[in-house]
Amino acid sequence: MKIEKLRIPEVLLITPKVFGDSRGFFMESWNQRQFAEAGLQLDFVQDNHSRSQQGVLRGLHYQIHQPQGKLVRVVSGAVFDVAVDLRRSSPTFGQWVGATLSAENHQMLWVPPGFAHGFYVQSDMADFLYKTTEFYAPEAERCIIWNDPDIAVAWPMAAGSMPQLAAKDAAGCAFNKADTYS
Ligand SMILES: Cc1cn([C@H]2C[C@H](O)[C@@H](COP(=O)(O)OP(=O)(O)O[C@H]3O[C@@H](C)C(=O)[C@@H](O)[C@H]3O)O2)c(=O)[nH]c1=O
């Protein structure tokens, strides 16, 4: 398992070792010891699975209380996955990083607590799996609008095209009015 820091160094891109053979493949999708060696002692409490069709965008989501760390991956299809730093004390506050996660590249992203998270589905369909370090807390849920001009995520979609959004995501908050972390 290779664990790399991205431009925002707390966000990690994980490339598992994939053992292919005539039956298919095997990989470890989570290894507590290797994350501990990389400085992250994580206790996951929830595993989630969502399926989305092409053009769906979910995000940019976070929980202002009980902030969740998320270890995210794709087991069918491909998405562009994004983490936005919402920690006011951080030198990268308001910045984003992204990576393409797919069933083909098997890569995972570690999105730490203190970040908003979202993804855009590029394949016909995508199955998205993630582990979280805190339970779902709907009253603490917040959403920043996906196309906020200050954050300016470079979503891989044609200029002027609109993603498919949940009503709550279409009504997401502007970054400059959003609740953030200290
Ligand atoms: C996230 C979540 C939702 N739900 C329920 C609430 C709702 O009725 C239904 C669909 O929820 P949502 O529309 O919020 O699902 P979704 O838009 O997929 O929300 C997720 O988006 C990605 C980007 C994240 O980062 C996640 O943390 C989470 O916010 O599932 C749970 O029961 N537990 C959960 O942990």
The ligand as an SDF file (V2000), in Angstrom:
LIG
                    3D

 35 37  0  0  0  0  0  0  0  0999 V2000
  -24.6560   10.1470    4.7170 C   0  0  0  0  0  0  0  0  0  0  0  0
  -25.7940    9.3070    5.3070 C   0  0  0  0  0  0  0  0  0  0  0  0
  -27.0720    9.3870    4.7960 C   0  0  0  0  0  0  0  0  0  0  0  0
  -28.0660    8.6450    5.3250 N   0  0  0  0  0  0  0  0  0  0  0  0
  -29.4140    8.7480    4.7170 C   0  0  0  0  0  0  0  0  0  0  0  0
  -30.0200   10.1240    4.7870 C   0  0  0  0  0  0  0  0  0  0  0  0
  -30.7830   10.2670    3.4960 C   0  0  0  0  0  0  0  0  0  0  0  0
  -32.1350    9.8550    3.6690 O   0  0  0  0  0  0  0  0  0  0  0  0
  -30.1020    9.3020    2.5310 C   0  0  0  0  0  0  0  0  0  0  0  0
  -29.2520   10.0030    1.4900 C   0  0  0  0  0  0  0  0  0  0  0  0
  -28.3790   10.8910    2.1860 O   0  0  0  0  0  0  0  0  0  0  0  0
  -27.5790   12.0160    1.4400 P   0  0  0  0  0  0  0  0  0  0  0  0
  -28.4020   12.6010    0.3710 O   0  0  0  0  0  0  0  0  0  0  0  0
  -27.0210   12.9380    2.4880 O   0  0  0  0  0  0  0  0  0  0  0  0
  -26.3820   11.1640    0.7920 O   0  0  0  0  0  0  0  0  0  0  0  0
  -25.0750   11.7080    0.0700 P   0  0  0  0  0  0  0  0  0  0  0  0
  -25.4200   12.9240   -0.7140 O   0  0  0  0  0  0  0  0  0  0  0  0
  -24.4640   10.5800   -0.6210 O   0  0  0  0  0  0  0  0  0  0  0  0
  -24.1660   12.1780    1.2940 O   0  0  0  0  0  0  0  0  0  0  0  0
  -22.8160   11.8300    1.3450 C   0  0  0  0  0  0  0  0  0  0  0  0
  -22.1230   12.6110    0.3650 O   0  0  0  0  0  0  0  0  0  0  0  0
  -20.7140   12.4530    0.3360 C   0  0  0  0  0  0  0  0  0  0  0  0
  -20.1600   13.4220   -0.6680 C   0  0  0  0  0  0  0  0  0  0  0  0
  -20.0940   12.5260    1.6730 C   0  0  0  0  0  0  0  0  0  0  0  0
  -18.9810   13.0410    1.8560 O   0  0  0  0  0  0  0  0  0  0  0  0
  -20.8030   11.8370    2.7720 C   0  0  0  0  0  0  0  0  0  0  0  0
  -20.2700   12.1600    4.0500 O   0  0  0  0  0  0  0  0  0  0  0  0
  -22.2760   12.1140    2.7440 C   0  0  0  0  0  0  0  0  0  0  0  0
  -22.5160   13.4750    3.0900 O   0  0  0  0  0  0  0  0  0  0  0  0
  -29.2970    8.4460    3.3280 O   0  0  0  0  0  0  0  0  0  0  0  0
  -27.8530    7.8120    6.3860 C   0  0  0  0  0  0  0  0  0  0  0  0
  -28.7990    7.1250    6.8850 O   0  0  0  0  0  0  0  0  0  0  0  0
  -26.5960    7.7080    6.9110 N   0  0  0  0  0  0  0  0  0  0  0  0
  -25.5520    8.4230    6.4110 C   0  0  0  0  0  0  0  0  0  0  0  0
  -24.3990    8.3110    6.9280 O   0  0  0  0  0  0  0  0  0  0  0  0
  1  2  1  0
  2  3  2  0
  2 34  1  0
  3  4  1  0
  4  5  1  0
  4 31  1  0
  5  6  1  0
  5 30  1  0
  6  7  1  0
  7  8  1  0
  7  9  1  0
  9 10  1  0
  9 30  1  0
 10 11  1  0
 11 12  1  0
 12 13  2  0
 12 14  1  0
 12 15  1  0
 15 16  1  0
 16 17  2  0
 16 18  1  0
 16 19  1  0
 19 20  1  0
 20 21  1  0
 20 28  1  0
 21 22  1  0
 22 23  1  0
 22 24  1  0
 24 25  2  0
 24 26  1  0
 26 27  1  0
 26 28  1  0
 28 29  1  0
 31 32  2  0
 31 33  1  0
 33 34  1  0
 34 35  2  0
M  END
$$$$
